Amino acid sequence: MTDTEKKKLFWACFIALVATSFVFGLRANIIGDWQKDFGLSEADKGTILGVGLWPFAISIIVFSLIIDYIGYKTAAYFAMGCHISSLLLTLFADGPTALYWSVFLIAIANGTVEAFINPVVATIYNKQKAKWLNILHAGWPAGLALGALTAILLGEASWQLKYVMCFIPVVIYAVMIIPRKFPVNERVEANVSYREMLSQVGGIGFFILTWLLVLGVSQILASLNPDLAVPGIVAFIVAAIAGVAAGFYTKTVGHWMFLLILLTMGPLATTELGTDSWMPDLLQADFTAAQAGWIFIYISTIMTILRFYAGPIVHRFSAIGLIVISAMIAIIGLLFLSKAAGVVIIVAATVYALGKTFLWSTTLGLVAEQFPKGGALTLNGVSAVGVLGMGILGAPIMGGLQDQGIDRDLSTAHPAIYEKVVSEPRELPFLGATRGVDEDKVKALTDEERERLREVRYPNKKAAFLQVAVLPTFMLICYLILFFYFKAKGGYKPVELSGGDSGTAH
């Protein structure tokens, strides 16, 4: 594959990623409209924002297991079809259930995009994986910024009109992808067996993946009928069976370093993607919706620029050194955001953006460099665990914690208003029965009562930043273990596979 062909393929993958996050950024800015139109509580919003991410893991895992057999372009065509179908279903949604399934479908499309773009870029630039995966993932914040900007520029237009704009990047990436030729994966080119690929994940890795997937399926079933939810013990047993079978087949529990990285991915995804989902809404504690949207765009723009220039930064600090520094800064940024007010929030948001910029993309680079035998499976498996952990647990828990705080403070400060708007209790993971605010009941309040409700709501929303700061703290501990491991071995060095020219097209 020539350098020109590689560049054309890279930019096609880049725009495909922009298309996935464009929807994400726009959705984060119209979730308030959905709340009003469909009567969603904060926990309902968390579930919908979550289902916009975690089903991504279903498609990314399935395609990672079969993509070397069916080809990258087949996966790309599937993603295009899902994107278009989901956008149409959202535009014609007539209730929360249709909305839930339309958002679910777009997550499937997004996961399929990730399933082919990550291994493609790691293969065509196999000597500088961390650098080029960072540049590729500059497409994520770029799409976020463009989606949010579209929502703001269209102002008071209906959310349906804003959502139509999502077709633009989808059509562009489709036009760019269709004529491209794709490479043979680096693992396949080096004749690494399928069993050896699976062994990088091992029994424990497949246990984690299966457990989260079963919980995700349970959430789907519960959305149809609460009685269909899979009991926690059943999810554990199914995962244990899958883990034992995988361990028996691969004769390993998995590489310890890969398993440690897996443990960090749910917290990482919630730190970055979960906070991105809530950011415009949370910032309305101090700003108007439009101003909060501009701050969201500002943060995303910083991330885009920094990821484009990641090469020298990764070279200076190494992949593991960079994520250690990033986790430290992310902790400071989230703590700062939880306390800052007024224009100082701009400074806090800048610190937060600097912290989270390289976490996801450099982790992908680290996995690609340390586990090339894992091919698409290890590279995409960490992303799958991240979005599953965030979507099934992280986002709903963030929303549930806000609901609990609002429930507590509103019932104490304004019991009369509380009785008018409180919703029925809802079971949430690790939180139990949680009551939220029923948006349909809010419509019946007087202007003065709505203002009292707002005064209670937004401090609790802002406190979510403080709660999320626990997650990068856990990540930092794990990263330091890896950092000192590499230091003891003489420094960080990528693992290279022997084989032919990984740029061979087919």
KOLPA-622325 format. One record per residue (C-alpha): residue number from 1; residue in three letters; x, y, z. Coordinates in steps of 0.25 Angstrom, whole numbers. Layout:
N
ATOM seq type    c1    c2    c3
ATOM NUM  ALA     X     Y     Z
...
This chain:
506
ATOM seq type    c1    c2    c3
ATOM   1  MET     0     0     0
ATOM   2  THR     6    13    -4
ATOM   3  ASP     7    25     5
ATOM   4  THR    -4    32    -3
ATOM   5  GLU   -13    21    -1
ATOM   6  LYS   -10    20    14
ATOM   7  LYS   -13    35    15
ATOM   8  LYS   -27    34     8
ATOM   9  LEU   -31    21    16
ATOM  10  PHE   -26    28    29
ATOM  11  TRP   -35    41    26
ATOM  12  ALA   -47    32    22
ATOM  13  CYS   -45    25    36
ATOM  14  PHE   -44    39    43
ATOM  15  ILE   -57    44    37
ATOM  16  ALA   -64    32    40
ATOM  17  LEU   -60    34    55
ATOM  18  VAL   -64    49    54
ATOM  19  ALA   -78    44    49
ATOM  20  THR   -80    35    62
ATOM  21  SER   -76    47    71
ATOM  22  PHE   -84    57    64
ATOM  23  VAL   -97    50    68
ATOM  24  PHE   -91    49    82
ATOM  25  GLY   -88    64    83
ATOM  26  LEU  -101    68    77
ATOM  27  ARG  -109    58    86
ATOM  28  ALA  -102    64    99
ATOM  29  ASN  -108    78    95
ATOM  30  ILE  -122    73    92
ATOM  31  ILE  -124    63   103
ATOM  32  GLY  -131    74   111
ATOM  33  ASP  -141    75    99
ATOM  34  TRP  -143    60   100
ATOM  35  GLN  -145    61   115
ATOM  36  LYS  -157    71   112
ATOM  37  ASP  -163    64   100
ATOM  38  PHE  -162    50   106
ATOM  39  GLY  -163    52   121
ATOM  40  LEU  -150    47   125
ATOM  41  SER  -144    47   139
ATOM  42  GLU  -129    49   142
ATOM  43  ALA  -127    34   143
ATOM  44  ASP  -135    32   130
ATOM  45  LYS  -126    42   123
ATOM  46  GLY  -114    34   129
ATOM  47  THR  -120    21   123
ATOM  48  ILE  -122    27   109
ATOM  49  LEU  -108    34   109
ATOM  50  GLY  -102    21   114
ATOM  51  VAL  -110    12   103
ATOM  52  GLY  -104    22    93
ATOM  53  LEU   -90    16    97
ATOM  54  TRP   -90     2   103
ATOM  55  PRO   -97    -6    91
ATOM  56  PHE   -85    -1    84
ATOM  57  ALA   -78   -12    91
ATOM  58  ILE   -87   -23    85
ATOM  59  SER   -83   -19    71
ATOM  60  ILE   -68   -16    74
ATOM  61  ILE   -66   -30    81
ATOM  62  VAL   -74   -38    70
ATOM  63  PHE   -67   -31    58
ATOM  64  SER   -53   -32    65
ATOM  65  LEU   -55   -47    66
ATOM  66  ILE   -59   -48    51
ATOM  67  ILE   -53   -36    44
ATOM  68  ASP   -41   -43    39
ATOM  69  TYR   -50   -53    32
ATOM  70  ILE   -61   -44    26
ATOM  71  GLY   -52   -32    23
ATOM  72  TYR   -52   -18    28
ATOM  73  LYS   -60   -12    17
ATOM  74  THR   -72   -22    20
ATOM  75  ALA   -72   -16    34
ATOM  76  ALA   -72    -2    29
ATOM  77  TYR   -84    -5    20
ATOM  78  PHE   -91   -10    32
ATOM  79  ALA   -88     2    40
ATOM  80  MET   -93    11    29
ATOM  81  GLY  -106     4    29
ATOM  82  CYS  -108     5    44
ATOM  83  HIS  -105    19    44
ATOM  84  ILE  -115    23    34
ATOM  85  SER  -126    14    40
ATOM  86  SER  -124    19    54
ATOM  87  LEU  -124    34    50
ATOM  88  LEU  -138    31    43
ATOM  89  LEU  -143    24    55
ATOM  90  THR  -139    35    64
ATOM  91  LEU  -146    46    56
ATOM  92  PHE  -159    38    56
ATOM  93  ALA  -158    33    70
ATOM  94  ASP  -172    34    77
ATOM  95  GLY  -168    31    91
ATOM  96  PRO  -157    27   101
ATOM  97  THR  -156    13    96
ATOM  98  ALA  -154    17    81
ATOM  99  LEU  -144    27    86
ATOM 100  TYR  -137    17    94
ATOM 101  TRP  -136     7    82
ATOM 102  SER  -132    17    72
ATOM 103  VAL  -120    22    81
ATOM 104  PHE  -117     7    84
ATOM 105  LEU  -115     5    69
ATOM 106  ILE  -106    17    66
ATOM 107  ALA   -97    11    77
ATOM 108  ILE   -97    -2    69
ATOM 109  ALA   -92     6    57
ATOM 110  ASN   -82    14    65
ATOM 111  GLY   -76     1    71
ATOM 112  THR   -75    -5    57
ATOM 113  VAL   -67     8    52
ATOM 114  GLU   -57     6    64
ATOM 115  ALA   -56    -9    61
ATOM 116  PHE   -50    -6    47
ATOM 117  ILE   -43     8    49
ATOM 118  ASN   -34     4    60
ATOM 119  PRO   -28    -8    55
ATOM 120  VAL   -27    -2    41
ATOM 121  VAL   -19    10    46
ATOM 122  ALA   -10     1    55
ATOM 123  THR    -7    -7    43
ATOM 124  ILE    -3     3    33
ATOM 125  TYR     5    11    43
ATOM 126  ASN    10    -1    51
ATOM 127  LYS    23     6    54
ATOM 128  GLN    17    18    61
ATOM 129  LYS     4    13    67
ATOM 130  ALA     2    22    79
ATOM 131  LYS     4    34    70
ATOM 132  TRP    -5    31    59
ATOM 133  LEU   -16    25    68
ATOM 134  ASN   -16    38    76
ATOM 135  ILE   -17    46    63
ATOM 136  LEU   -28    37    58
ATOM 137  HIS   -36    39    71
ATOM 138  ALA   -35    54    69
ATOM 139  GLY   -47    51    61
ATOM 140  TRP   -55    48    74
ATOM 141  PRO   -54    62    80
ATOM 142  ALA   -55    69    66
ATOM 143  GLY   -68    62    64
ATOM 144  LEU   -73    66    78
ATOM 145  ALA   -69    80    75
ATOM 146  LEU   -76    80    62
ATOM 147  GLY   -89    74    67
ATOM 148  ALA   -90    83    79
ATOM 149  LEU   -87    95    70
ATOM 150  THR   -98    91    60
ATOM 151  ALA  -108    90    72
ATOM 152  ILE  -104   104    77
ATOM 153  LEU  -104   111    63
ATOM 154  LEU  -118   105    60
ATOM 155  GLY  -122   112    73
ATOM 156  GLU  -137   111    75
ATOM 157  ALA  -140   101    64
ATOM 158  SER  -146    88    67
ATOM 159  TRP  -137    76    72
ATOM 160  GLN  -142    69    60
ATOM 161  LEU  -136    79    50
ATOM 162  LYS  -123    79    58
ATOM 163  TYR  -123    64    57
ATOM 164  VAL  -124    63    42
ATOM 165  MET  -110    70    41
ATOM 166  CYS  -105    56    46
ATOM 167  PHE  -107    51    32
ATOM 168  ILE   -96    60    27
ATOM 169  PRO   -83    54    33
ATOM 170  VAL   -89    40    31
ATOM 171  VAL   -91    42    16
ATOM 172  ILE   -77    48    15
ATOM 173  TYR   -70    36    21
ATOM 174  ALA   -78    26    13
ATOM 175  VAL   -73    33     0
ATOM 176  MET   -59    33     5
ATOM 177  ILE   -59    19    10
ATOM 178  ILE   -66    12    -2
ATOM 179  PRO   -54    13   -12
ATOM 180  ARG   -43    10    -2
ATOM 181  LYS   -35    -3    -1
ATOM 182  PHE   -32    -9    13
ATOM 183  PRO   -19   -15    18
ATOM 184  VAL   -17   -29    24
ATOM 185  ASN   -17   -28    39
ATOM 186  GLU    -3   -28    45
ATOM 187  ARG    -6   -41    53
ATOM 188  VAL   -11   -49    41
ATOM 189  GLU     2   -44    33
ATOM 190  ALA    11   -49    44
ATOM 191  ASN     4   -63    44
ATOM 192  VAL    -1   -61    59
ATOM 193  SER   -12   -72    61
ATOM 194  TYR   -26   -69    65
ATOM 195  ARG   -24   -77    78
ATOM 196  GLU   -12   -68    81
ATOM 197  MET   -20   -56    79
ATOM 198  LEU   -30   -61    89
ATOM 199  SER   -20   -64    99
ATOM 200  GLN   -16   -50   101
ATOM 201  VAL   -30   -47   107
ATOM 202  GLY   -31   -61   114
ATOM 203  GLY   -41   -67   123
ATOM 204  ILE   -42   -55   133
ATOM 205  GLY   -43   -45   121
ATOM 206  PHE   -54   -53   115
ATOM 207  PHE   -61   -53   128
ATOM 208  ILE   -61   -38   130
ATOM 209  LEU   -66   -36   115
ATOM 210  THR   -77   -47   117
ATOM 211  TRP   -81   -41   130
ATOM 212  LEU   -83   -27   125
ATOM 213  LEU   -90   -32   112
ATOM 214  VAL  -100   -40   120
ATOM 215  LEU  -103   -28   128
ATOM 216  GLY  -105   -20   116
ATOM 217  VAL  -114   -30   110
ATOM 218  SER  -122   -30   123
ATOM 219  GLN  -124   -15   122
ATOM 220  ILE  -129   -17   108
ATOM 221  LEU  -139   -28   113
ATOM 222  ALA  -143   -19   125
ATOM 223  SER  -146    -7   116
ATOM 224  LEU  -157   -17   109
ATOM 225  ASN  -162   -23   122
ATOM 226  PRO  -155   -21   136
ATOM 227  ASP  -158   -35   139
ATOM 228  LEU  -149   -40   128
ATOM 229  ALA  -137   -34   135
ATOM 230  VAL  -126   -44   137
ATOM 231  PRO  -123   -46   152
ATOM 232  GLY  -108   -43   156
ATOM 233  ILE  -105   -57   160
ATOM 234  VAL  -109   -62   146
ATOM 235  ALA  -100   -52   139
ATOM 236  PHE   -89   -56   148
ATOM 237  ILE   -91   -71   145
ATOM 238  VAL   -92   -69   130
ATOM 239  ALA   -79   -60   131
ATOM 240  ALA   -72   -71   139
ATOM 241  ILE   -75   -82   129
ATOM 242  ALA   -70   -73   117
ATOM 243  GLY   -58   -70   125
ATOM 244  VAL   -55   -84   129
ATOM 245  ALA   -57   -89   114
ATOM 246  ALA   -48   -78   109
ATOM 247  GLY   -37   -81   119
ATOM 248  PHE   -38   -96   116
ATOM 249  TYR   -37   -93   101
ATOM 250  THR   -26   -83   102
ATOM 251  LYS   -19   -90   114
ATOM 252  THR   -17   -76   121
ATOM 253  VAL   -25   -66   130
ATOM 254  GLY   -20   -55   121
ATOM 255  HIS    -8   -46   121
ATOM 256  TRP    -7   -39   135
ATOM 257  MET    -4   -25   128
ATOM 258  PHE   -16   -26   119
ATOM 259  LEU   -25   -30   130
ATOM 260  LEU   -20   -18   138
ATOM 261  ILE   -23    -9   127
ATOM 262  LEU   -37   -15   125
ATOM 263  LEU   -40   -11   140
ATOM 264  THR   -37     4   137
ATOM 265  MET   -46     5   125
ATOM 266  GLY   -59     6   131
ATOM 267  PRO   -54    18   140
ATOM 268  LEU   -47    24   128
ATOM 269  ALA   -59    24   120
ATOM 270  THR   -68    30   131
ATOM 271  THR   -57    40   133
ATOM 272  GLU   -57    44   119
ATOM 273  LEU   -69    40   111
ATOM 274  GLY   -79    40   123
ATOM 275  THR   -75    54   127
ATOM 276  ASP   -76    58   112
ATOM 277  SER   -90    53   112
ATOM 278  TRP   -94    61   124
ATOM 279  MET   -85    74   122
ATOM 280  PRO   -94    83   115
ATOM 281  ASP  -106    80   125
ATOM 282  LEU   -97    80   138
ATOM 283  LEU   -91    94   134
ATOM 284  GLN  -104   100   134
ATOM 285  ALA  -102   102   149
ATOM 286  ASP   -94   114   145
ATOM 287  PHE   -97   117   131
ATOM 288  THR  -109   118   121
ATOM 289  ALA  -110   105   112
ATOM 290  ALA  -104   113   100
ATOM 291  GLN   -92   117   109
ATOM 292  ALA   -90   103   114
ATOM 293  GLY   -90    98   100
ATOM 294  TRP   -79   107    96
ATOM 295  ILE   -71   102   108
ATOM 296  PHE   -73    88   103
ATOM 297  ILE   -68    92    89
ATOM 298  TYR   -56    99    95
ATOM 299  ILE   -52    87   103
ATOM 300  SER   -54    78    90
ATOM 301  THR   -45    87    82
ATOM 302  ILE   -34    87    92
ATOM 303  MET   -34    72    91
ATOM 304  THR   -35    72    76
ATOM 305  ILE   -22    81    74
ATOM 306  LEU   -14    73    85
ATOM 307  ARG   -17    60    79
ATOM 308  PHE   -13    64    65
ATOM 309  TYR     1    68    71
ATOM 310  ALA     2    56    80
ATOM 311  GLY    14    50    73
ATOM 312  PRO    25    58    80
ATOM 313  ILE    18    57    93
ATOM 314  VAL    17    42    93
ATOM 315  HIS    31    42    89
ATOM 316  ARG    35    51   100
ATOM 317  PHE    28    43   111
ATOM 318  SER    25    29   105
ATOM 319  ALA    11    24   105
ATOM 320  ILE    10    20   120
ATOM 321  GLY    17    33   125
ATOM 322  LEU     7    41   117
ATOM 323  ILE    -6    34   123
ATOM 324  VAL     0    35   137
ATOM 325  ILE     2    50   135
ATOM 326  SER   -12    51   129
ATOM 327  ALA   -19    44   140
ATOM 328  MET   -13    53   150
ATOM 329  ILE   -17    65   143
ATOM 330  ALA   -31    59   141
ATOM 331  ILE   -33    58   156
ATOM 332  ILE   -29    72   158
ATOM 333  GLY   -38    77   147
ATOM 334  LEU   -51    70   152
ATOM 335  LEU   -48    75   166
ATOM 336  PHE   -46    89   161
ATOM 337  LEU   -59    88   153
ATOM 338  SER   -67    83   165
ATOM 339  LYS   -63    96   173
ATOM 340  ALA   -62   106   162
ATOM 341  ALA   -72   117   159
ATOM 342  GLY   -75   128   148
ATOM 343  VAL   -63   130   139
ATOM 344  VAL   -54   122   147
ATOM 345  ILE   -61   110   141
ATOM 346  ILE   -54   113   128
ATOM 347  VAL   -40   111   135
ATOM 348  ALA   -45    98   142
ATOM 349  ALA   -51    93   128
ATOM 350  THR   -37    96   122
ATOM 351  VAL   -30    87   132
ATOM 352  TYR   -40    76   131
ATOM 353  ALA   -38    76   116
ATOM 354  LEU   -23    75   117
ATOM 355  GLY   -25    63   127
ATOM 356  LYS   -34    55   119
ATOM 357  THR   -29    58   105
ATOM 358  PHE   -19    46   104
ATOM 359  LEU   -25    36   113
ATOM 360  TRP   -34    28   103
ATOM 361  SER   -25    29    91
ATOM 362  THR   -12    27    97
ATOM 363  THR   -18    15   105
ATOM 364  LEU   -21     9    91
ATOM 365  GLY    -7    12    86
ATOM 366  LEU    -1     5    98
ATOM 367  VAL   -10    -7    96
ATOM 368  ALA    -6    -7    81
ATOM 369  GLU     8    -6    84
ATOM 370  GLN     9   -17    95
ATOM 371  PHE    -1   -27    90
ATOM 372  PRO     0   -28    75
ATOM 373  LYS    -3   -43    75
ATOM 374  GLY   -16   -39    80
ATOM 375  GLY   -20   -32    67
ATOM 376  ALA   -33   -25    66
ATOM 377  LEU   -38   -33    79
ATOM 378  THR   -29   -27    89
ATOM 379  LEU   -29   -13    83
ATOM 380  ASN   -44   -13    82
ATOM 381  GLY   -47   -21    95
ATOM 382  VAL   -42   -10   104
ATOM 383  SER   -51     0    97
ATOM 384  ALA   -63   -10    98
ATOM 385  VAL   -60   -11   113
ATOM 386  GLY   -59     4   115
ATOM 387  VAL   -73     7   108
ATOM 388  LEU   -80    -5   115
ATOM 389  GLY   -75    -1   129
ATOM 390  MET   -79    14   126
ATOM 391  GLY   -92    11   120
ATOM 392  ILE   -97     0   129
ATOM 393  LEU   -92     5   142
ATOM 394  GLY   -85    19   140
ATOM 395  ALA   -95    28   134
ATOM 396  PRO  -108    22   141
ATOM 397  ILE  -100    23   154
ATOM 398  MET   -96    38   151
ATOM 399  GLY  -111    41   148
ATOM 400  GLY  -116    33   160
ATOM 401  LEU  -106    40   170
ATOM 402  GLN  -112    54   164
ATOM 403  ASP  -126    49   166
ATOM 404  GLN  -123    44   181
ATOM 405  GLY  -117    58   184
ATOM 406  ILE  -128    65   178
ATOM 407  ASP  -138    56   185
ATOM 408  ARG  -132    58   198
ATOM 409  ASP  -130    73   197
ATOM 410  LEU  -144    76   191
ATOM 411  SER  -151    68   201
ATOM 412  THR  -144    76   212
ATOM 413  ALA  -145    90   207
ATOM 414  HIS  -158    90   199
ATOM 415  PRO  -166    78   203
ATOM 416  ALA  -179    83   196
ATOM 417  ILE  -172    84   183
ATOM 418  TYR  -165    71   185
ATOM 419  GLU  -179    64   187
ATOM 420  LYS  -183    70   174
ATOM 421  VAL  -172    65   165
ATOM 422  VAL  -166    53   171
ATOM 423  SER  -165    41   162
ATOM 424  GLU  -168    26   165
ATOM 425  PRO  -155    19   171
ATOM 426  ARG  -146    12   161
ATOM 427  GLU  -135     1   164
ATOM 428  LEU  -121     5   160
ATOM 429  PRO  -108    -3   160
ATOM 430  PHE  -101    -1   174
ATOM 431  LEU  -111    10   178
ATOM 432  GLY  -124     2   180
ATOM 433  ALA  -138     9   179
ATOM 434  THR  -136    24   174
ATOM 435  ARG  -146    34   172
ATOM 436  GLY  -145    45   162
ATOM 437  VAL  -153    57   157
ATOM 438  ASP  -164    54   148
ATOM 439  GLU  -163    64   136
ATOM 440  ASP  -178    63   133
ATOM 441  LYS  -181    68   147
ATOM 442  VAL  -171    79   146
ATOM 443  LYS  -179    85   135
ATOM 444  ALA  -191    88   144
ATOM 445  LEU  -182    96   154
ATOM 446  THR  -183   111   155
ATOM 447  ASP  -171   120   150
ATOM 448  GLU  -167   122   165
ATOM 449  GLU  -168   107   168
ATOM 450  ARG  -159   104   156
ATOM 451  GLU  -149   114   161
ATOM 452  ARG  -148   107   174
ATOM 453  LEU  -147    94   168
ATOM 454  ARG  -135    99   159
ATOM 455  GLU  -128   104   171
ATOM 456  VAL  -128    90   177
ATOM 457  ARG  -125    83   164
ATOM 458  TYR  -112    90   159
ATOM 459  PRO  -103    89   171
ATOM 460  ASN  -106    74   171
ATOM 461  LYS  -103    73   157
ATOM 462  LYS   -90    81   159
ATOM 463  ALA   -86    72   170
ATOM 464  ALA   -85    60   160
ATOM 465  PHE   -71    65   156
ATOM 466  LEU   -66    63   170
ATOM 467  GLN   -72    49   170
ATOM 468  VAL   -66    45   157
ATOM 469  ALA   -52    49   162
ATOM 470  VAL   -51    36   170
ATOM 471  LEU   -50    29   156
ATOM 472  PRO   -37    35   151
ATOM 473  THR   -31    33   165
ATOM 474  PHE   -33    18   163
ATOM 475  MET   -27    19   149
ATOM 476  LEU   -15    26   154
ATOM 477  ILE   -12    15   164
ATOM 478  CYS   -13     5   152
ATOM 479  TYR    -4    13   143
ATOM 480  LEU     7    15   153
ATOM 481  ILE     8     0   155
ATOM 482  LEU    10    -1   140
ATOM 483  PHE    20    11   140
ATOM 484  PHE    29     5   150
ATOM 485  TYR    28    -9   144
ATOM 486  PHE    33    -3   131
ATOM 487  LYS    44     5   138
ATOM 488  ALA    49    -8   145
ATOM 489  LYS    50   -14   131
ATOM 490  GLY    59    -3   126
ATOM 491  GLY    48     6   120
ATOM 492  TYR    36     6   112
ATOM 493  LYS    38    -2    98
ATOM 494  PRO    27    -6    88
ATOM 495  VAL    26   -21    84
ATOM 496  GLU    28   -23    70
ATOM 497  LEU    23   -35    61
ATOM 498  SER    31   -41    50
ATOM 499  GLY    25   -43    37
ATOM 500  GLY    23   -37    23
ATOM 501  ASP    18   -23    19
ATOM 502  SER     6   -20    27
ATOM 503  GLY     2   -10    17
ATOM 504  THR    -2   -21     6
ATOM 505  ALA   -16   -18     1
ATOM 506  HIS   -27   -27    -3
